Amino acid sequence: MISKSDTVRGLVASGEYKKALGVVKGFRLGIAKDDINKMRLAYECLVYPSFYKQLGTDTETAVNEGIQILIDLYG
């Protein structure tokens, strides 16, 4: 059986960041709370960009930060 971490590594390697963030957002252990929160926000900004723009979130920056953390951890 393939672990979720291995799945994320494969998705990051193939550049499928949205799918990888979708898997990572469910992780609870082994990642700093600040990092997991940024990756969750990045995923949410990809899925619901207009909502987060209404809240005043710079969605592009949030997504870039989340993807960078994802690459640093699993790339």
C-alpha positions in Angstrom: 0.0 0.0 0.0 1.3 3.5 -0.9 1.3 6.0 2.0 -0.2 9.4 1.7 3.3 11.0 2.0 4.5 8.9 -1.0 1.4 10.0 -2.9 2.1 13.6 -2.1 5.8 13.2 -3.2 4.6 11.8 -6.5 2.1 14.6 -7.1 4.7 17.2 -6.3 7.2 15.6 -8.6 4.6 15.7 -11.4 3.7 19.3 -10.6 0.1 18.6 -9.5 0.3 21.0 -6.6 -3.5 21.4 -6.1 -4.0 17.7 -5.7 -1.0 17.4 -3.4 -2.3 20.3 -1.2 -5.6 18.5 -1.1 -4.0 15.5 0.4 -1.7 17.4 2.7 -4.5 19.4 4.2 -5.7 16.3 6.1 -2.3 15.7 7.7 -2.0 16.3 11.4 1.4 14.9 12.5 4.9 15.6 11.5 4.4 19.1 10.1 4.7 22.4 12.0 1.4 24.0 12.7 2.3 27.2 10.9 3.3 25.2 7.8 0.2 23.1 7.7 -2.0 26.2 8.1 -0.3 27.9 5.2 -0.7 24.8 3.0 -4.4 24.5 4.0 -4.9 28.2 3.1 -3.2 27.7 -0.2 -5.5 24.9 -1.1 -8.6 26.8 0.0 -7.4 29.8 -2.1 -7.1 27.6 -5.1 -10.6 26.1 -4.6 -12.4 29.3 -3.5 -10.4 32.3 -4.8 -13.2 34.8 -4.9 -14.3 34.1 -1.3 -10.8 34.6 0.0 -10.3 37.8 -2.1 -13.5 39.1 -0.5 -11.9 38.5 2.9 -8.9 40.5 1.9 -6.5 37.7 1.4 -3.8 38.0 -1.2 -4.6 34.7 -2.8 -1.6 34.6 -5.1 0.8 35.1 -2.2 -1.0 32.6 -0.1 -0.9 30.0 -2.9 2.8 30.6 -3.6 3.7 30.3 0.1 1.8 27.1 0.4 3.3 25.5 -2.7 6.8 26.6 -1.6 6.3 24.8 1.8 4.9 21.8 0.0 8.0 21.6 -2.3 10.4 22.1 0.6 8.8 19.3 2.6 8.0 16.8 -0.2 9.9 18.0 -3.3 
